[in-house]
Amino acid sequence: MVLLNSPAGHQSLFCSSYLNDFDSPIGGVAAIVLFIFLKLNPRQSQPFRKNLAEFDFIGLVSIVFGNICLLMGLSFAQESCMR
């Protein structure tokens, strides 16, 4: 673990080397456990056109543009704070 000073002058706890050592094994174990124990109820396959007709494109576009606006706002706020 390493204590780093942020540009704003605050100290933050940064444990990248510590976390990177444990992320891959934990993710692998979680994937194996899900593969073994997760039982989904499969649906009958539908034609592609019916799936396309039921897809919520307005919701998808709203979520994508909302996330873009959020990330741009955070990015601009960070740039203005750094000056």
C-alpha positions as CSV (number, residue, x, y, z in Angstrom):
1,M,0.0,0.0,0.0
2,V,1.2,3.4,-0.9
3,L,0.0,6.8,0.3
4,L,-0.1,9.3,-2.5
5,N,-0.7,13.0,-2.5
6,S,-3.5,14.1,-4.9
7,P,-3.2,17.3,-6.8
8,A,-5.7,18.9,-4.4
9,G,-3.3,18.2,-1.5
10,H,-5.3,15.4,0.1
11,Q,-3.7,12.1,0.9
12,S,-5.4,9.0,-0.6
13,L,-4.7,5.3,0.0
14,F,-3.7,3.6,-3.2
15,C,-3.3,-0.2,-3.1
16,S,-2.9,-1.1,-6.7
17,S,-0.1,-3.7,-6.3
18,Y,-1.9,-5.3,-3.4
19,L,-5.3,-5.5,-5.2
20,N,-3.8,-6.7,-8.5
21,D,-2.3,-9.7,-6.8
22,F,-5.7,-10.9,-5.7
23,D,-8.1,-9.7,-8.4
24,S,-7.4,-12.4,-11.0
25,P,-7.7,-15.5,-8.7
26,I,-10.8,-14.2,-7.1
27,G,-12.4,-13.4,-10.5
28,G,-11.4,-16.9,-11.7
29,V,-12.9,-18.6,-8.7
30,A,-16.1,-16.5,-9.0
31,A,-16.4,-17.5,-12.7
32,I,-16.0,-21.2,-11.9
33,V,-18.6,-21.0,-9.0
34,L,-21.1,-19.2,-11.3
35,F,-20.5,-21.7,-14.1
36,I,-21.2,-24.6,-11.8
37,F,-24.0,-23.4,-9.6
38,L,-25.9,-20.8,-11.7
39,K,-29.0,-22.3,-13.2
40,L,-30.8,-20.1,-15.6
41,N,-34.2,-20.8,-17.1
42,P,-33.6,-20.8,-20.8
43,R,-36.3,-19.3,-23.0
44,Q,-37.3,-20.6,-26.4
45,S,-35.4,-18.9,-29.2
46,Q,-37.3,-16.3,-31.1
47,P,-36.7,-15.0,-34.6
48,F,-34.2,-12.2,-34.9
49,R,-36.9,-9.7,-36.1
50,K,-39.1,-10.3,-33.1
51,N,-36.1,-9.8,-30.7
52,L,-35.3,-6.6,-32.6
53,A,-38.9,-5.4,-32.4
54,E,-38.9,-5.9,-28.6
55,F,-35.5,-4.3,-27.9
56,D,-35.7,-0.9,-26.1
57,F,-33.5,1.4,-28.3
58,I,-34.7,4.6,-26.6
59,G,-33.6,3.3,-23.2
60,L,-30.3,2.2,-24.6
61,V,-29.6,5.5,-26.2
62,S,-30.7,7.3,-23.1
63,I,-28.3,5.3,-20.9
64,V,-25.4,5.7,-23.3
65,F,-25.8,9.5,-23.6
66,G,-26.4,9.9,-19.9
67,N,-23.2,8.1,-19.1
68,I,-21.3,10.1,-21.7
69,C,-22.7,13.4,-20.2
70,L,-21.8,12.2,-16.7
71,L,-18.2,11.3,-17.7
72,M,-17.7,14.5,-19.6
73,G,-19.0,16.5,-16.6
74,L,-16.6,14.8,-14.3
75,S,-13.8,15.3,-16.7
76,F,-14.5,19.0,-17.1
77,A,-14.9,19.4,-13.3
78,Q,-11.5,17.8,-12.8
79,E,-9.9,20.1,-15.4
80,S,-11.3,23.2,-13.9
81,C,-10.3,22.1,-10.4
82,M,-6.7,21.5,-11.5
83,R,-6.2,25.2,-12.6
